[in-house]
Amino acid sequence: MTSSDQTPHPGRPAARRLILISGQEGAGKTTIIRALLPHTPKGARIDAEDLGQVNPCLFDDAFWQLLRANVAVLVRNYWAADFENVITGSFFTTRNDYLRFRELVPEVDEVFMVQLLVQPDERRHRRLTRAKRTTQEWRDRVDEFDAVDTTIAAKQDGYRYLAVDGTGMTPEQTVAVIVREFPEIYGARLYPRP
C-alpha cells in the first residue's frame, strides 16, 4: 500500500474513484497496480494480495469477505485523506465478488474495471518464472476457482470496463492502454496504440 508523491489534505476529495484491476493469477495484476500509480493523479494503490497473506490460507467465503472488508477500509481511508483515485485488485475473481465489494464502498463516484487477459502459454510461463514463485499444488488449487469471468464484461454494474490482452506486452504498454482509455482520470495524455 503506497500513495503517489502528493501531500494529502483531509476532507472530501473532488471525486472518489476506484480503478479495479482483475485477472487470473499470472495476468500481471500486481505489476500493473504498481506501474499505474506514477501516472495516476491524486492516486493511491492497494494490492490486496499483500493484505491476504494469512496462514493457513483458506479460499473460503469467510476469507474473501474479510479481504474485501479490509480493502474497503483502506480505500475509504485514502479517500478521507483526499486521494481521489485508488487503484486496487487481487481480491475478487468474479462479478459477484465485485458486487459484494461494491456494497462496502457505496460512496464511490466512478468505478473503472480493467480485466487483464493473457494467453494460457504466457500465463503459465509467468507463473513459473516470476519473483513470487508458487508450487504446482498451489497453482492447481488456484486454478480450481480462478477462471475468466466473462460476466464482468457482459454485465457492467456501475463501472466502465476495459479488457487488455497483455500477451506479449510490456507493463509500460499495458499502462499506456489504460491511461489512454480513461481520460477522466488521466487527462488528454496521448499514447500510441501498441
C-alpha positions in Angstrom: 0.0 0.0 0.0 1.5 3.3 -1.1 0.4 6.6 -2.3 1.7 8.9 -5.0 4.0 11.8 -4.1 1.3 14.2 -3.1 0.6 15.7 0.3 -2.9 14.7 1.2 -5.3 17.3 2.5 -8.0 15.9 4.8 -11.5 16.4 3.6 -13.8 15.2 0.8 -12.0 14.8 -2.5 -13.4 16.2 -5.6 -14.1 12.7 -6.8 -13.9 9.2 -5.3 -12.8 6.8 -8.0 -11.8 3.2 -8.0 -9.6 1.6 -10.6 -10.0 -2.1 -10.2 -7.6 -4.5 -11.7 -8.8 -8.0 -12.2 -7.4 -11.1 -13.9 -6.2 -14.6 -13.3 -3.1 -15.4 -11.3 -0.2 -14.6 -13.6 -2.1 -12.0 -15.6 0.0 -9.2 -14.1 -2.3 -7.6 -11.6 0.4 -6.7 -9.0 2.8 -5.4 -11.7 0.1 -3.2 -13.3 -1.2 -1.9 -10.0 2.4 -0.7 -9.2 3.2 0.5 -12.7 -0.1 2.6 -12.9 0.4 4.6 -9.7 3.0 7.0 -11.0 0.6 8.0 -13.8 -2.4 8.4 -11.5 -3.1 11.9 -10.2 -4.1 12.1 -6.6 -3.6 8.3 -6.5 -3.0 5.6 -4.1 -2.6 1.8 -4.6 -3.6 -1.2 -2.6 -2.5 -4.7 -3.7 -4.9 -6.9 -1.8 -2.5 -9.8 -2.4 -0.3 -8.2 0.3 -3.3 -7.9 2.6 -4.4 -11.5 2.1 -1.3 -13.2 3.3 -2.5 -15.4 6.1 -1.6 -18.8 7.4 -3.4 -21.1 6.9 -4.7 -19.6 3.7 -8.3 -20.8 3.1 -10.1 -19.8 0.0 -13.5 -19.9 1.7 -16.2 -17.3 1.8 -15.2 -16.0 5.2 -11.6 -15.3 4.0 -12.8 -13.4 0.9 -15.3 -11.5 3.0 -12.5 -10.4 5.4 -10.2 -9.5 2.5 -12.9 -7.4 0.8 -13.7 -5.6 4.1 -10.0 -4.8 4.7 -9.6 -3.4 1.2 -12.8 -1.3 1.6 -11.4 0.2 4.9 -8.2 1.2 3.2 -10.0 2.6 0.2 -12.1 4.8 2.4 -9.1 5.9 4.4 -7.3 7.1 1.2 -10.4 9.0 0.1 -10.7 10.6 3.5 -7.1 11.8 3.1 -8.0 13.5 -0.2 -6.7 10.8 -2.6 -9.3 10.8 -5.4 -8.1 7.7 -7.4 -7.5 4.4 -5.6 -6.0 1.5 -7.7 -6.6 -1.9 -6.3 -7.0 -5.5 -7.2 -6.2 -9.1 -6.3 -9.2 -9.6 -4.1 -12.0 -10.6 -6.5 -12.3 -13.1 -9.3 -16.0 -12.8 -10.3 -18.6 -10.2 -11.0 -20.4 -11.3 -7.8 -17.3 -10.7 -5.8 -17.2 -7.2 -7.2 -20.8 -6.6 -6.3 -20.2 -7.7 -2.7 -17.2 -5.4 -2.5 -19.2 -2.5 -4.1 -21.7 -2.7 -1.2 -18.8 -1.9 1.2 -17.9 1.4 -0.6 -21.3 2.9 -1.6 -19.9 6.4 -1.7 -17.7 5.8 -4.7 -18.4 8.2 -7.6 -16.9 6.2 -10.5 -15.5 2.7 -11.0 -13.2 1.7 -13.8 -12.7 -2.0 -14.2 -9.6 -3.3 -16.0 -9.6 -7.0 -16.8 -6.2 -8.3 -17.6 -6.2 -11.2 -20.0 -3.2 -13.3 -21.1 -2.9 -16.4 -23.3 -2.6 -19.6 -21.4 1.0 -20.4 -22.5 2.3 -16.9 -21.5 0.3 -17.1 -18.2 1.8 -20.5 -17.4 5.3 -19.1 -18.2 4.8 -16.0 -16.0 3.6 -18.2 -13.1 6.7 -20.3 -13.3 9.3 -17.5 -13.8 8.0 -14.6 -11.7 9.6 -13.5 -8.4 6.7 -14.8 -6.3 7.0 -18.4 -7.2 4.4 -21.0 -6.3 4.2 -24.7 -6.2 2.3 -26.9 -8.7 -0.1 -27.8 -5.8 -0.8 -24.1 -5.2 -1.3 -23.4 -8.9 -3.7 -26.3 -9.2 -5.6 -25.1 -6.2 -5.8 -21.5 -7.5 -6.9 -22.8 -10.9 -9.9 -24.5 -9.3 -11.6 -21.1 -8.8 -9.6 -18.8 -11.0 -11.4 -18.9 -14.3 -12.0 -15.9 -16.5 -15.4 -14.5 -15.6 -17.0 -13.2 -18.9 -19.9 -11.6 -17.0 -17.5 -8.9 -15.8 -17.5 -7.6 -19.4 -21.1 -8.5 -20.2 -22.9 -7.1 -17.2 -21.2 -3.8 -16.3 -22.8 -3.0 -12.9 -21.9 0.6 -12.4 -18.4 0.6 -13.9 -16.6 1.3 -17.1 -15.0 -1.8 -18.5 -11.7 -2.3 -20.3 -10.2 -5.6 -21.3 -6.5 -5.6 -22.0 -4.9 -8.7 -23.6 -1.4 -8.3 -22.2 0.0 -11.3 -24.1 3.4 -10.1 -25.5 3.0 -6.7 -24.0 5.3 -5.0 -21.5 3.8 -3.4 -18.3 4.5 0.0 -19.8 2.5 -0.8 -22.9 -0.4 -2.1 -20.8 -0.3 1.0 -18.6 -0.4 3.2 -21.8 -3.6 1.4 -23.0 -5.2 2.1 -19.6 -4.2 5.7 -19.5 -5.4 6.3 -23.0 -8.8 4.7 -22.4 -9.6 6.5 -19.2 -9.2 10.3 -19.9 -11.5 11.1 -17.0 -8.6 10.1 -14.7 -5.5 10.6 -16.8 -6.5 13.7 -18.9 -5.6 14.1 -22.5 -2.3 12.2 -22.5 -1.9 10.6 -25.8 -0.2 7.2 -26.1 0.2 5.4 -29.4 -1.7 2.2 -29.8 0.6 -0.9 -29.0 
